[in-house]
Amino acid sequence: MSRATVELDFFGLEKGKKFLHRQRSFREIQSAISKINPELLKSVIASGSANQKSSNSELSLSVPSSPNGDQIVSPALPVYVRNDNNNNNNILHRESTTAPLTIFYNGTVSVFDVPRAKAESILKLAIEGSSKAVESATADTQLLDNLDGDLPIARRKSLQRFLEKRKERITFVSPYACHT
Amino acid sequence: MFNLIPEDWGGYVTPWVRAIAESFNCLRSLHFRRMIVRDSDLELLASTRGRVLQALKIDKCSGFSTDGLFFIGHFCRNLKTLFLEESSIIEKDGKWLHELAMNNTVLETLNFYMTYLTEVKFEDLELIARNCRSLNSVKISDCEILDLVDFFRAAVVLEEFCGGSFNEQPEKYSAVSLPQKLCRLGPTYMGKNEMPIVFPFASLLKKLDLLYALLDTEDHCTLIQRCPNLEVLETRNVIGDRGMEVLSRCCKRLKRLRIERGDDEQGMEDEGGLVSQRGLIALAQGCLELEYLAIYVSDITNSSLECMGTYSKNLCDFRLVLLDREDRITDLPLDNGVRALLRGCEKLRRFALYLRPGGLTDVGLGYIGQHSQHVRWMLLGYVGESDAGLLEFSRGCPSLQKLEMRGCCFSEQALAAAVMQLTSLRYLWVQGYRASAAAPGRDLLAMVRPFWNIELIPSRRVVDPSQIGEAVMVEHPAHILAYYSLAGQRTDFPGTVTPLDPEALHE
């Protein structure tokens, strides 16, 4: 089954920041890709929709394994590849049904684990948003109202904090650490 | 607590404390929840009512420091219960606990769980245990367990302990002997290697809190099967369907089960650590005494809910959240399952259902209205398809007093109409809805009536520090908050809150 595999290169991310593989809130994704080149995105979505008729393709990128949070993935040259129905020159294939949305920019990698529908709406919104963003400062709040009320499932503060602390412990503790 | 309502939304205790200081001569017990408390409030309260006060609960509050607690420790010498769980406390030192230890001999419940206080001295805990011969329940922040050996030895009648941490080599913990009567335990940061510390008295355990433990699915199975008398279990979904099956087989007395959402990030939790319809069915069939269930599931079917309706005859409180990680859910919409559950669980008083678009149709929402005769509180997330569903829902629910909704597609018009139809409603909270295009709030005018306060919290951007240390701008959608009050519109609301002004909207 062929899949639409596309690598996107676009603007809007801060320099030199390490991105961890984690599930991001809808809002973060929106702010991160607010200035995507609209023409580029339109063609991406068009190629994704075209493939939908033929197969269960996902409008998403895929990497075989997610980068470890502490690694900085060495930058690939920015590449835009459109999936062609006729040849299977896809960069990467994945067997599973949901592939993450991966963004390469300026030597950093962001991986967003979102369902396909969300990825599409993000890109669609970015196209709408980027054309409006230049116009006025209130464009972002307009985007907000247009959103389908997409709210992340809230988590209790104490549990959130515990999960973060646990992650810190795992990052800093090694088998050779001395116990005081 | 869930970062849904702004931190400073209002609710200062100062007017209450002033009234108490002036007139409430016999006040024995005071409980503030999610309010803003200042050190000056605590000082006033303690100095005026310290002698009579026996129970003080400052529950998920914020705005005060350990200086304020010092006054409590100093003046409230008859305090049997001091409860501070999940409050945001500015920590200056640990003197407050020392002051409490020096002045109190009647303390039974001490709780500063999830407050992240680090300056407290374990010697003061030990002193409290020695002085307070009735000390029954202690829940603390993460103090090293090995430092508490003497505390445990002194607390001879202790039945409940939560908190602590296990930072040393696992072998060292075999020397720790926990109090004989301990039957409620919440060992924070306990891992597989330290788990054997619990085994000697696991069969006595009635309550187990594993929310903040470091156990995987297998560990859960190992531990739970040793706890035949377990009545209350709280943990994350790392328990998995397998753990649920062990629970079903071994814990026939289970009354309350809470399964929270673990880490979403890959690799952080056990691969098998997901709960689905399989676990629910096992639970329903095995734990017939179940009264309370709060659960985050990764997959669900109508038949599992029907099963609950058949077996869970003692269920009073049911809360289900369908996680959003998986694209495909086995069996949606859940109309029939929800109906069966509501019809079968006749004792149900509290009900929460948090799904996704397509999770429940308008027909299903109508079923909730028809079959929730005695339900007093509901939280609904991503249910229904259109205003018609909400209107059908609100024709029922005769006992519904408090309604909370998130991520629903309903218009202001439908919300107002629903409010007017829900005969018992006295509190409404909505986040994520369709505002009136012309002027936000205009269509809510239909529910304006005496004593019904309507407040709007417009959408705003907030810097959210909790996302792994990065400061990220997060959009918070608009809220509607409405409630009955005999005191008129409140005056202590912050700038983020806008009381609905009918005159302004009529223009």
Interface residues (C-beta under 8 A of the other chain):
Chain A: L20 H21 R22 Q23 R24 S25 R27 E28 Q30 S31 S66 T97 T98 D113 P115 R116 A117 D140 T141 L144 D145 L147 D148 G149 D150 L151 I153 A154 R155 R156 K157 S158 L159 Q160 R161 F162 L163 E164 R166 K167 H179
Chain B: M1 F2 N3 L4 E86 M114 Y116 N167 E168 Q169 T188 L211 Y212 L214 R236 E260 R261 G262 D263 D264 E265 Q266 M268 V321 L323 D324 R325 D327 R328 Y354 P357 G381 R406 G407 C408 C409 Q431 G432 Y433 A435 S459 R461 S466 Q467 I468 G469 V472 M473 V474 E475 P477
